[in-house]
Amino acid sequence: MLEHAELIVPLVIIALIGPFAFIWATWDHDILRQLPALPGPLDRGSKEFKIRCAISRWVRHGWGARERMLQPCPRVTVQTKFFILDQEITSVRAALGASSKDITAVPLMFPQILCGHLLVQLLGNSHFPTRVDTMVWKRLHVTQLRRIEVDEELNCLMALISKVFTPEGIEFTVQTDLFDEDAVVWQSSLYFLIPHTIPAKMAIPTKGPSNPIDPKILAEAMDQPSQRYPLSCTQERLADFDKGGAVDVEQLSVFSTPEPRATFLWMAAAALSTIESNHGSNISYPIACHCSLETPLRELPRLPALHCDVFAKAEASKGLLGFTVALDTKPVVIGYLRSVGWKYQEEETVVDV
């Protein structure tokens, strides 16, 4: 014992100085703050869960993981105050090529982007039953009942609400609600798919959104003459998108920051930003948007030359816009944006979509 007495003092000093050195290194130093393992002031506690998601490929496997996969869906929830940092919304605006005008309202897709840190915390939760790296983001449905001001105080609740065995694999649904003191004002449902062989007798057909549109009306809208808009997808814009809070759950890594790519969420948000600029006056609150990924991301280049075709159908009581994000002639994301046809408050014209 006495032979190692001279080591006690250095160890005590290291134990005392270590926490302070960690805080200093991670607080406000750009170089160290970029390391994936070190949190920073704007991190909101998500880097620990990014590591959990990244290592889930080694932790959530084997017979135990298989049994958890077949068990009923666990109830995993994350709740926080919803607030917008100027840096985040500015980064997202730049990423989508939106106008630099003063931002007074929250566009439709922004909450989904800004809540990326919550999604990481949910997927990194120890009760989430499967590895994250095999998940594919397949569909997204968003409903907004009224205009949301940028400085408005709201609560955010994100929950894993269902697990369904479909012909393609196991589908998980994550629902996000923004609500004030009275009711929910914004809601999204995002659907992740885990490729898995499902016996035909167990497979359930994929369900549509909770407030579906008449297929005939949608088909009529998609038959209308379209207008084509280019979507500028550059390295700088994708990097700004990640700075705004977006997370590519299919590329989470412990040791490095993956090169940004055009994700499903970026393409959907870019398409709606284009619709905002050119067709926003055709849609009024409450609004609903549904979109799905038609081409796997692995089949696309990181910086694809995308364009968005918008099909407009305006009626007296409601507006309907169909859109397709495509690479050459290959559809990548398809969806629609519409007024849902019932009133929440006095009807407003959409300024930010």
C-alpha positions in Angstrom: 0.0 0.0 0.0 2.8 2.4 1.0 4.6 1.6 -2.3 1.9 3.4 -4.3 1.3 6.3 -1.8 3.0 8.8 -4.1 0.2 8.1 -6.7 -2.6 9.1 -4.4 -2.0 12.9 -4.5 -1.9 13.1 -8.4 -5.1 11.0 -8.6 -6.9 13.2 -6.1 -5.8 16.3 -8.1 -7.0 14.8 -11.4 -10.3 13.8 -9.8 -10.8 17.4 -8.6 -9.7 19.2 -11.7 -11.3 16.8 -14.2 -14.9 18.1 -14.0 -13.8 21.7 -14.4 -11.6 20.8 -17.3 -14.5 19.0 -19.0 -16.8 22.0 -18.6 -14.1 24.4 -19.9 -13.4 22.2 -22.9 -17.1 21.8 -23.9 -18.5 25.2 -23.0 -17.5 27.8 -25.6 -14.7 26.5 -27.8 -15.6 25.9 -31.4 -13.0 23.3 -32.1 -13.7 21.0 -29.2 -17.4 21.6 -29.3 -17.5 20.0 -32.8 -16.4 16.6 -31.5 -19.3 14.2 -31.5 -18.7 13.0 -27.9 -18.6 16.4 -26.3 -21.8 18.4 -25.6 -22.0 22.2 -26.0 -24.3 25.0 -24.9 -26.7 24.5 -27.8 -26.7 20.7 -27.5 -29.8 20.4 -25.2 -28.4 17.1 -23.9 -28.8 15.1 -27.0 -25.2 14.1 -27.7 -25.3 11.4 -25.0 -28.3 9.9 -26.8 -26.6 10.2 -30.2 -23.9 7.9 -28.8 -26.6 5.6 -27.5 -28.2 5.5 -30.9 -24.9 4.9 -32.6 -23.9 2.0 -30.4 -27.3 0.4 -30.5 -26.1 -1.8 -33.4 -23.9 -3.6 -30.9 -26.1 -3.3 -27.8 -29.5 -4.2 -29.2 -28.9 -7.5 -30.9 -29.1 -11.2 -30.2 -32.0 -13.2 -28.9 -32.9 -10.7 -26.2 -33.3 -8.0 -28.8 -35.4 -10.3 -31.0 -37.8 -11.0 -28.1 -38.1 -7.3 -27.3 -38.9 -6.7 -31.0 -41.8 -9.1 -30.8 -43.2 -7.7 -27.5 -45.9 -5.0 -27.4 -44.8 -1.5 -28.1 -43.3 0.2 -25.1 -44.5 3.7 -24.1 -41.6 6.0 -24.5 -42.3 9.8 -24.1 -40.2 12.9 -24.0 -41.6 16.3 -23.0 -40.1 19.8 -22.9 -40.9 23.4 -23.5 -40.9 24.4 -27.2 -38.8 27.4 -28.0 -36.9 28.7 -31.0 -33.3 29.9 -31.0 -32.5 32.6 -33.6 -29.5 30.6 -34.7 -31.6 27.5 -35.5 -34.4 29.2 -37.4 -31.9 31.3 -39.4 -29.9 28.2 -40.3 -33.1 26.4 -41.4 -34.2 29.3 -43.5 -30.7 29.4 -45.2 -30.8 25.6 -45.7 -34.1 25.8 -47.6 -33.3 28.9 -49.6 -36.2 30.7 -48.0 -36.5 34.5 -48.0 -34.5 36.5 -45.5 -37.6 38.5 -44.4 -38.4 38.9 -40.7 -39.8 35.7 -39.3 -43.0 36.2 -37.3 -44.6 32.8 -37.7 -43.4 29.2 -37.5 -43.6 27.5 -40.9 -45.2 24.1 -41.1 -42.2 21.8 -41.1 -40.0 23.9 -38.7 -41.2 22.2 -35.5 -40.3 18.8 -36.9 -36.8 20.0 -37.7 -36.2 21.9 -34.5 -37.3 18.9 -32.4 -34.6 16.7 -33.8 -32.8 16.6 -30.4 -36.0 15.2 -28.8 -36.2 12.4 -31.5 -32.6 11.4 -30.7 -33.5 11.2 -27.0 -36.5 9.1 -27.7 -34.6 6.7 -30.0 -31.7 6.5 -27.6 -34.0 5.6 -24.7 -33.1 2.3 -23.1 -36.8 1.1 -23.6 -36.7 1.7 -27.4 -36.7 -1.9 -28.7 -34.5 -2.0 -31.7 -31.2 -0.7 -33.2 -31.4 2.7 -34.8 -29.0 2.3 -37.8 -31.4 0.0 -39.7 -34.4 2.4 -39.4 -35.7 4.1 -42.6 -37.9 7.2 -42.4 -40.8 6.3 -44.7 -43.7 8.7 -44.2 -44.6 12.0 -42.4 -48.0 13.5 -41.7 -48.3 17.0 -40.2 -51.4 19.0 -39.1 -51.3 22.6 -38.0 -54.5 24.1 -36.7 -53.6 27.8 -36.5 -50.7 30.2 -37.0 -47.9 29.8 -34.5 -45.9 32.9 -33.5 -42.1 32.6 -33.2 -42.1 33.9 -29.6 -45.1 31.9 -28.5 -44.7 29.7 -25.5 -45.8 26.1 -26.2 -45.2 22.7 -24.7 -43.8 19.8 -26.7 -44.6 16.1 -26.2 -43.0 13.4 -28.3 -44.1 9.8 -27.9 -43.6 6.4 -29.4 -47.3 5.4 -29.9 -47.4 2.3 -32.0 -45.6 -0.7 -33.6 -47.2 -2.5 -36.5 -46.1 -5.6 -38.5 -46.4 -4.6 -42.1 -45.5 -6.5 -45.3 -42.3 -4.4 -45.6 -41.2 -4.9 -42.0 -41.9 -3.4 -38.5 -43.2 0.1 -38.6 -42.9 2.4 -35.6 -44.9 5.6 -35.2 -43.6 8.6 -33.3 -46.1 11.4 -32.6 -45.1 14.9 -31.7 -47.6 17.4 -30.2 -47.2 21.2 -29.7 -49.9 22.5 -27.4 -50.8 25.6 -25.4 -53.0 25.9 -22.3 -56.1 25.0 -24.3 -55.4 22.4 -27.0 -53.0 20.9 -29.5 -52.0 23.4 -32.2 -49.5 21.4 -34.2 -49.1 17.6 -34.5 -46.9 15.3 -36.6 -46.7 11.5 -37.0 -43.6 10.1 -38.5 -43.3 6.5 -39.5 -40.0 4.6 -39.3 -39.6 1.2 -40.8 -37.3 -1.6 -39.7 -36.8 -4.1 -42.6 -37.8 -7.4 -41.3 -39.3 -10.6 -42.7 -43.0 -10.7 -41.5 -45.1 -13.9 -42.1 -48.0 -13.1 -44.5 -50.6 -14.0 -41.8 -49.1 -11.5 -39.4 -48.6 -8.6 -41.8 -51.1 -5.7 -41.5 -51.6 -3.4 -44.6 -50.1 0.1 -44.2 -52.6 2.6 -42.9 -53.1 6.1 -44.2 -53.2 9.3 -42.1 -55.8 9.9 -39.5 -57.5 12.6 -41.6 -57.2 11.1 -45.1 -58.1 12.8 -48.4 -60.4 11.3 -50.9 -58.2 9.5 -53.4 -60.3 10.7 -56.3 -59.8 14.4 -55.3 -56.1 13.8 -54.9 -55.9 12.1 -58.3 -57.7 15.0 -59.9 -55.2 17.4 -58.3 -52.2 15.4 -59.5 -53.7 15.5 -63.1 -53.6 19.3 -63.2 -50.9 21.0 -65.1 -47.8 21.3 -62.9 -45.2 24.0 -62.2 -41.6 22.9 -61.8 -39.2 24.5 -59.4 -35.5 23.6 -58.9 -34.4 22.6 -55.3 -30.9 23.8 -54.7 -29.1 21.1 -52.8 -25.6 22.2 -51.8 -23.2 21.1 -49.1 -23.6 24.5 -47.3 -27.4 24.2 -47.2 -27.4 20.7 -45.9 -24.8 21.7 -43.2 -27.1 24.6 -42.2 -30.0 22.2 -42.0 -28.1 20.1 -39.5 -27.2 23.2 -37.5 -30.9 24.0 -37.3 -31.6 20.9 -35.3 -32.3 18.2 -38.0 -30.9 14.8 -37.3 -30.2 12.0 -39.9 -31.0 9.0 -37.7 -29.7 6.6 -40.4 -26.2 8.1 -40.2 -25.5 8.6 -36.4 -21.9 7.9 -35.6 -19.8 8.0 -32.4 -16.4 8.8 -33.8 -17.1 11.2 -36.6 -19.7 13.7 -38.0 -21.1 12.1 -41.2 -21.1 14.2 -44.4 -24.5 15.9 -44.8 -26.8 14.5 -47.4 -30.3 15.2 -48.7 -32.6 13.5 -46.3 -36.3 12.8 -46.5 -37.0 15.6 -44.1 -34.9 18.1 -46.0 -36.6 17.3 -49.3 -40.1 17.6 -47.7 -39.2 20.9 -46.0 -37.6 22.3 -49.2 -40.7 21.4 -51.2 -43.0 23.1 -48.7 -40.8 26.2 -48.6 -41.1 26.4 -52.4 -44.9 26.0 -52.0 -44.9 28.8 -49.4 -43.1 31.2 -51.7 -45.3 30.5 -54.8 -48.7 29.0 -53.7 -49.1 29.8 -50.0 -52.2 32.0 -50.6 -54.1 29.0 -52.0 -54.2 27.2 -48.6 -55.8 28.4 -45.4 -55.6 27.1 -41.8 -56.2 24.4 -40.5 -53.8 22.6 -42.9 -52.5 19.1 -43.3 -49.5 17.7 -45.1 -48.7 14.1 -45.9 -45.6 12.9 -47.8 -43.8 9.6 -48.3 -40.4 8.5 -49.5 -40.6 6.6 -52.8 -36.9 6.1 -53.5 -34.5 4.8 -50.8 -31.8 7.4 -49.9 -29.0 4.9 -50.6 -30.0 5.1 -54.3 -29.4 8.8 -54.4 -26.2 10.9 -54.6 -25.5 13.0 -51.5 -26.1 16.2 -53.5 -28.8 15.3 -56.0 -30.1 17.7 -58.6 -33.7 17.7 -57.5 -36.8 19.5 -58.7 -40.3 19.9 -57.2 -43.4 19.7 -59.4 -46.4 21.4 -57.8 -50.0 20.5 -58.9 -52.5 23.1 -57.7 -56.3 22.5 -57.4 -58.2 25.4 -55.7 -61.9 25.1 -54.7 -64.2 27.5 -53.0 -64.2 25.7 -49.7 -60.7 24.2 -49.6 -57.3 24.3 -51.3 -55.3 21.3 -52.4 -51.7 21.2 -53.6 -50.0 18.0 -54.7 -46.2 17.9 -55.1 -43.5 15.5 -56.2 -39.8 15.9 -55.5 -37.9 14.0 -58.2 -34.4 13.3 -59.6 -34.7 13.5 -63.3 -37.8 11.3 -64.0 -37.5 9.3 -60.8 -40.0 10.4 -58.0 -38.2 10.5 -54.6 -40.8 12.2 -52.3 -44.5 12.6 -53.1 -47.2 14.3 -51.0 -49.9 16.9 -50.7 -50.8 20.0 -48.7 -54.4 20.9 -48.1 -56.9 22.8 -46.0 -58.6 20.2 -43.9 -62.1 21.7 -44.4 -63.0 22.6 -40.9 -62.5 25.6 -38.7 -60.4 25.9 -35.5 -60.5 29.6 -35.3 -61.2 32.3 -37.8 -59.7 31.4 -41.1 -56.3 32.8 -41.9 -54.3 32.9 -45.0 -51.1 30.8 -44.8 -48.0 33.0 -44.9 -45.4 30.5 -43.8 -45.8 26.9 -44.8 
